[in-house]
Amino acid sequence: MSNSKLSRIELFAFDTRPSFIHGSEPSGCWYGVLKLTCGQQISYGKCILCAGDNAVDLIKWGSFLKHIRNCTIEEAFELIRLHGQEWAPNQSKLLQAALDNMLQTGQLRTKVVAGAGRYEHRANTCLSSREPVLHYIKQFKSHLDSSLLFNESVYYYSLV
């Protein structure tokens, strides 16, 4: 497992379904995209922030992300385990998706074992390991053009 720490946490809100999100997501909702940067790796997670026309307070909604500032990926997984039940389900799923995406996209690998509504996170330093990696949430396109995020979003929140 890399000892690199999350260097940037960015949260984008969209009042309509963004052009890069395809699939069965309903319309008429506010969407969120979390962008995590760790060293040279970038990963994304997505979720529905809320339904209806009511605007979302992105700073308040994203305040749970302050817990992972300057954390390693392993520490962030541990924080989900410790504090995830205190967060809204879409918050913990969004963070879980972005962290899982970080593991899928390259150098970082880990083994996540499901069980009894909780999970255990163990580091696996062998990059070519054949051990399975279990993921809870389907991922979407692993590399997005940043201009799409900024052009289509209506709110932006960043933790450096």
N, C-alpha and C positions, 0 to 999 in steps of 0.2 A: 504494500500500500504506500502510496506516495505521501510524504509529509507536507506536501504543498497545502497551503491554506486557501480558503475562499477569498479571493481578492476583490470581487465585485458581486453584488447582489442587486438585480434590477427587476422591478415589477411593473408591468404594463397593463393598463385596463382599456378595454374596448367596449363601446356601447352597442356595437353590432358584431356579428361573427366576422372575424378577420378573414381576409382572402386566403391565407395560408392554412387555415383550419378547415379540414374537410371531414365529412363523415356524418354521423347521426346527431351531432350536437344541435339542440333546439335553437330556433331563432327567438328574438325578443328577450334576450338575456344579456347581462354584462359578462364579458369573458376576461380572464386574467392569464397572462403569460409571465412566468418567472424565468429569468435568465441568470444562470450562475456561471462565474468565471473562476477557474482554479488553475493557476499557472497559465499554460497555453490552451487549456481545454475550456470549451464553452458547452453548456447543456441547457436544456429547456424543459419546463413543465407547463401544463395548461390546466385550467379549470374554469368552471362557471362561478363567477363571483356572487351574483345574485340574479334573480328573475325580475322582470318588469322594467319599468321606465325610471325607477328611482336611481339616482346617481349613487355611486359607491364612494365612501371616504377611503381612498387607497392607502393613505398613511396610517389610519386607524386599523384598517383591515390587515395591512401588511406588517403591523407592529411585532408580530410573533417572529419575524425574520431577524430581529435584532439579536435573538438568542444564538444565531449561527454566524454572526460576524466574526471574522478571523478564526474560524474553526477549520479543521481538516475535514475531509469527507467522512471519515470514521467518527469524528466527534459530532458531526451534524446528524448522522444516523443515530448515535446514542442520545442526542437531544430529542429526536422524534420519539424514541422509546420512552424517555423519561417524561417529556412534556406534551407529547402528541395528543393525549386525552384531554388536555386543558384547552386545546385549540379546536376551532371548528373543523368538521371532517374535511371540507374542501381545502382548508389551509394545510393540514397534515398530508393530504393526498397530493397537493400541488408540490410541496417540498419533496416528498417521497419520489414523485415522478421525475423531478429535475435531478435529484441525486442518483436515481436509478439510471437515468439517461447519461449521466456523467460516467457511470461504470460501463455502460454499453458502448460509448463512443471511443474508447481508446485504452489508454495506458492503465487507468485505474481498474482494478478488479477486486471483487469481494464476494463472499458467500453469504447469502441472506437465507435464513432458515425460518419457515413459517411454523407457528404452533400456538394454539390456545389464545388466539387474538393478539398475540405479541410476536415479536421476532427477535432473533439473536443475530448479532452482526459480528462476524469474525473476519479479520483481515486475511487475505491470501496474496502473498507477495509474488507468487509465480504467475507471470503474465500469460503464459501459454497453458495454464491449467485447464483440464478438461472437466473440472467439477462444474455442475450446473449452477447457474445464477437465476434465482427466482425473482420475477418482477410482478408487482401487484397491479400496475397501471399501464395501459397501452401508451406507447410514446408516439409522438408525431415527428415530423421532419427534424432531423438532428441539427441541421445548419440553416439558419434563417439569415436573410439579408437584414442588417440592423436598420436600414432605411425603411423597410416595410414596417417594422415594429414602431418606429417613431412616426411615420407618416399616417398609419392607421389607428394608432392608439389615441385616446383622449386624455389619459392621465398617465403619469410616469413617477415612479418612486425608486430612489437609488440609495443603497447603503454601501459605502466604500470601506 
